[in-house]
C-alpha cells in the first residue's frame, strides 16, 4: 500500500509505506437528529479506536471533505480489522454502480475476494461465518444509487457482513442530512466525521517524516527541535483556514520543504509552494494547460477582489471569462473551462454562483494578477498596502511578497 509521496531518505529499493507516515486523526461521533435535517456532535475520539467502536456500532458512516484522508484511513482500518481476526473486504463506490441487485453485487464481491485474498475460489470466503466478516465501501457516493437502490444494497450487505463501514464525501453527508429518518436507508448507521489535524497530530506527522530512515542516536536526539522548527513554518503556510489542515496537505508541504527547488526560492519560497499545490490540482485534470489555467483563474480572483466578495455569479464569471479571452485574443469555451476548474477542485459551484474551494487559491490568484499587471494596478496595490490590516489584503500581499514591487510597497507602509 503506497503513499504517492517521495521521501529523500527512502530511495529504491526502499518503499515508502502508508504505515510509515500514517497518523490516526480524531473523529467526531455525530447523531442524526429526529428531523433528519441536522447532525449534532456527541464525542471526539481517535480513529485508532474504530475497531472497538465497531463492536458496539457495527454499521458506521465516516464523512469528510475530499483529500481529508478517507481512503488512507480505510486502508489502515482494513489492516487493523485483520489483526482483530476479522475478514474485511474493501470496495470502491464506483464498483457498486448498478450492483444493488443480489446477482450483480455477488459478481462484484467475488472479483474483490479473488483480488484481496489471492484465491481463485471466492466461495470459501462467502461461506465464512458472517460474524467474522466486514465490508468497507470507500466513496459510496460514487455508486450514484437511488434511495430505493441504496436501501436494497444495504439490506443485502447486512445479510452477508457483520460490520459495514462507509466512507463518504461532504456532499453525501448533506444529502443524508436532508433525508428524513423514516425515508433514510442509512438511518441505523452511526455517524462520524474526520477532523482536521491540530498541533498534536501535526507534530506526530512531522516527527514521523523527520525520523524516517534515521537510525543515528544523535540524529534522533535533535528531532524534537527540528519538529518545532518545521511546525512553525507549516503553521505559517497552513494559516487560519488558508489551507486544509489534513495529512495530504501537510505531507505535500513537508515534501516540498525538503526539495532543493524550494530552498532555492529564497523569499519566494512560500509563494512557490502555494503555486505547486495549485498546479498539482490543475494537472490532475489536464497537465497540458496548467499555466494557462493559472492565468485564467488569476482574472477570476481579481474580479472577486474588486467586488470585495469571494463569490461570483454566473453572469460575473462569464464577464471575467470574456475579459480573459479578449485580453489574450483567444477563444475558450466557458463551460469547459469552468468544468475543468471544478473537477480540479479549484472552484466550487453552488446555485449558479462560484467561489474558490480553498482560501489559498483565492489569495494566490489575486496576488498573481497583481504581479502580472503591476504597472497598470500600482494604485490599487498601494491601497491594499495602506489597508494591510484587512484579512484579504494582508493575505494577498503575503502571497505576492516574492514580487519585488509588492515587497517594496509593503516595506514602505510598515
BELRAMO-V519350 format. One record per helix or strand. SS is the DSSP state (H for helix, E for strand). FROM is the first residue (numbers start at 1). LEN is the number of residues. Records with the same first field share a line. If there is no record, write none. Layout:
# BELRAMO-V519350
SS=FROM-LEN ; FROM-LEN
This chain:
# BELRAMO-V519350
E=2-1 ; 7-1 ; 10-1 ; 17-1 ; 26-7 ; 39-8 ; 59-5 ; 87-6 ; 133-6 ; 163-6 ; 190-5 ; 312-2 ; 347-4 ; 353-4
H=18-4 ; 47-10 ; 70-14 ; 93-4 ; 102-16 ; 123-4 ; 130-3 ; 140-4 ; 147-14 ; 170-8 ; 181-3 ; 199-13 ; 217-5 ; 223-16 ; 247-11 ; 260-4 ; 266-18 ; 290-18 ; 314-14 ; 334-10 ; 359-14 ; 378-9 ; 391-9 ; 404-10
